[in-house]
């Protein structure tokens, strides 16, 4: 099915994906408040600007209070879903991340959704984090090619997929996804990426374009633009109607209307960065990242206009995945602003 969808003319595929998205989510585009907690990374992924071997990366780590302050501000602005993302930093071990969840829950209660993204961990670590109060987890597999995965990440694809299975078994609302246009990939790779994503049945899917970073071994590779990303978003939307799918910042960094193009192809989430402005430039996974000088809360007003340009509206609700709710026997709660 992935191959058939990707063989469709773009205009037909994008229109189909938009219809599927609107049938499930209406005109809602959910906002998640993103906080990038640390860029101190123990890994050396060949495509990533904050890899440990990049001597030009200016390192930082937020305190728990910094993160709490950012979440408080986002909550006052009406957000009810937050994502705490970080490099694989030993200073952010399982105990600390569990304590952070308890701190946030003591402040916010159970009404908000808390998403974590801190890489591949053990099943026991994920279980501890789930008990502490994290209810969503993002873990992209990046490429379905096992050899390329090993070459770029220094770890096996099988281990990544095992972690995704653990997260699902433990009751997390699970997110995954991949990069389009990685060096060494082609149309057949894209078909496999889409097919693997669909087979995992995730609740969230993030797909972004590869952008070469000058501080990595892939500095001289070329960016293949937005077309593969937009086609992948559309195909995954058709295959996974109930998954939440962000229009990624990377898409907006490749083209001024990149996020709008993703929304028009079936994406239904935006993730404004609400962390401290002083460190936004330091979390440089790729160059040319947008919105680095903007206050994340104020940026939400700009996002409303961008969303309206594709005939949709910002929704401040939690935006739980209908598939996750059904899997756990929970009713869909009316969203704020609906």
N, C-alpha and C positions, 0 to 999 in steps of 0.2 A: 504493500500500500504506500509506503514512503516513496518508492521509486515512481509510482504512478502519479502521486501528487506533485513531486518535483519535476515531472515531465510536462506538467500543464503549463500553458502560457501564463506569464506572471500576472497579467490583469485578471484572468479567471481565478487563479489560485488565491490572490489577495482578496478578491471579492467574496469567494467562498469562505475564507478564513474570517473575514469581517462578519459575515452573516452568522457563522457558528458562534463567534464570540458574543455578538449581540443577543443571540437566542438564549445564551446562558447567563450573561452578566448585564444585559441591557446596555445602557450608555455609561455605566460606572467605570471609572478608572481609580483604583485604590492608591492611596499614598502611604508609603512606609518611610518613617524617619530613620535615615541611615547614620550610624556613628562608626567611624573607622578608628578603632581603639589603639592599634599599635602597628608600626611598620618594621619592627625588629623581627626578622624572619630567620629561622634555622634552616630553611630549605633553599635550594639553588635552582629553581625552575628557570629554564632557558629563555622563556618569553617574558619574565616578570621583572619590572623595574626595581622592586624592593627585595630582589634575591640577595642572599647574604654576601655574594661576591661583588656586589656593586659598591665600590668605595665612595661613590658620589652621592649615595642616598643619605639624606639627613634624617637620622633616626629619632624616633620619639615614642612615647607610650603615655596614654592617658591614665589618670588615676580613676579609681572607682567613683570618686566625687565628681570628677569631670563628666563621666558618663551619666551619672545620676542627674547632674545639672542640665545636661543636654536633653535628657528624656523629660525632665520636668518642663522645660521650655516647650518642647514639642507637644506635650500633653496640654499645656495651656493654650496652644495654638489649635487644638482640636484633634491632633493625631491620636489614633488608638492602636497603632501597629508600629513596632520599632525593631530595627535590625542592628545588632552589634557585630561588627565584622573586624577581623584582624589577621595579621600574619601569624604564622605558627611560631609564636613567641613563648619560650619556656617560662617567662615571668607570668604568663597567663595560663597557669596550669588548671587542672580540673577543679581543685579546691577553690581557687580564686574565682573561677567562672561560676561555680555553684554559689559561692557567697555573694557574687554580684547579682545573680538571679534573685536570691532571697532579699537582698537590699532593695532591688527594684520592685519586687512584689510587695514588700512592706510599705512602700510608698504608693504604689499604684493599684494594689489589689489584683483581682483576677480578670478584670474587664478588658485589659489590653493584651495584645499578642506580642510575645517576645521571641524574636528570632536570633539565633546564634550562627556564626560562620567562622570556625576556627580550625578547619582542616580535618584530616583523618585521625580519629582517636579510637581507643579500644571500646569494645561494647560496654564494659563496666563503667568507663568514663561517661559514655553517652547516657547510660542508665542513671548515673548520679546527677547529671545535668538535667535530665528530664524530671527527676524527683524534686530538684531544687526550684523548678519553675519555668525553665525554658520550654516552650511548646512547639517551636519550629526550628529547623536546621537546614542551612544551605550548604551543599557540597557538590560542586560541578565536577564532572568527570573529564571535561575539556576536549577529549578526543576518544573516539571508539577504536582507534588503531592501537593495539597493544604495544607494538614495537615503538611507535611514535610516542606514546604515553611514557614508556620507560625512558626513552631518549630525552624527552623534554622535562620530565618531572623527577626522574631518578627513583621512581616507585612503580609498582605494577598496577595496571588497570583492574585486575582481579581484586586487589586489596581495596581499591576505591569502591568497587561495586559491592564488596562484602560490607563495607561501612554503611553504604546506602541501605542495604537490606537490614542491618542492625537498627538503624534509625527508624525504619518503617515498623519493624517488629516491636520497638519500644514505644510506639505511639506518637512519635513526632509527626508533624506536618512537614513532609520532606520536599526539599528543593534540590534540583540538579540542573545540568545543562552543559553547554560546550561553546568553544570558539569556532567561528567560521574563518576560512582562509589561512589556516596555519600552514607554514611551509611544509611541503611534502604531502599535502592533501589535494584531493581532486573531487569531481562530482560523485564518484563512487563512495568516497569517504563521507561526503555530506549525506548521502542516502543512508549509510550505516549509522551515522551520528543520530539522524532523525529516528531511525528504526530502533536503535538502542534506547533512546529517550522514551519512546512510546512503550517499549517492553517493560521498562522500570515502573511505569504508571505513577510518576511522581505527582505531588500536589502543586508544585511550583516548578517553573522551568525558566532559566535565564540563558539567553543566547546573545553573544556579542561578537563583534568582528575583531580579529587579531590586528593589533597595532604595534609595529616594531618599536622597541625602546632602545635608545643609543647605548644604554649601559648593560646590554645583554648580548649573548652570542648571536642573536637573530637581528642585530641592529640593521643589517643591510638587506633583510628580507622586505618584500613589498606588502603593503596593505592592499587587499583585493576589494576594498570598498564595501558598500552596504548590500549589494544585490544578493550575495549568498546568505547573509544574515536574515534579510527580509523574507526570502523564500523559505528558509528554515523555520522562522517564527510561524509563518503561515501554515506550513505542513504540519508542524507540531500542534498548532491550535486545532486543526481539523481532526488530528488523531487523538488529542487529549482535550476535549471540549471544556472540561471542568477545572483544568489547571490554571493557576494564576501565573501570568507571564509578564515580567517587567520589560518595558522599553528601556534598554540599558543606557547608562551614561556614555559608554563607549560608542554606541550608535550616534549619539549627539555630538561626540567628539570627532567623528569621521565626517559628518555633514551637519550643517545647521538645523536641518529638518529631520535628522536621523531618528529621533524619538517619535516624531509624528508619523514617520513612515512605518515604524514598528507598530505603533498603535493602529494604523490603518490596515495592517496585515494580521491583526489578531491579538496583539499585546493588550494588557488591561491593568498594568501596575506602573507607577513611577516611584522612584526612591530618592527624594531630595536629601542631600547631605546636611544634617543638622548638627554635626559635631563642631568643635572649636575651629573657627576660621583660621587661626594661626597655624594649624597643622594640615589643612586640606591639601596644600601643595606638596607636602611630604609623602602622602600616600599615593605615590606616582607609579601605578602599575604600568602605565603607558603614557607617552607624552601627549600634550595637547588636550589634557582633560579639561572639560568645561566646568563653569560655575565655581571656580576656585576662590574667587574674590567676593562671592556673594554670601550673605547671611542665609542659611538654609530655610529659616522660617519665612523671611521675606520672599525667597525664591518661590514659595508655594503659590503666591499670587501670579507670578509669571507662568507657572505650570498650568494654572487654570485656563489661561488664554491659549496655550499650546493645545491643551486637551479639547477646548471648544472648537479649535480650527479643524478637527476631524469629526465633529459632530458628537462629541462625548462630554462628560462632566466629571469633575473631581468628586470622589466619594471618600469621606473621612472615616468610614467604618473599618472594622477589623479585616474584612475581606477574607474570611475563612474559605478554604477550598471546599466546594460542594462535595467533591469526592471524599475528602477526609471526613467531613461531617457525616456522610452516609456510612463510611466504613466504621465509624465509632458510634453510630446510632444516635446522632445529635441532630436537632432541628436547626435549620438555617435561621439565624437571628436577623431581624430587620436591621439594615445598616443605617448608621447616622447619615442624615442628608438624603436618604432615599425618598 
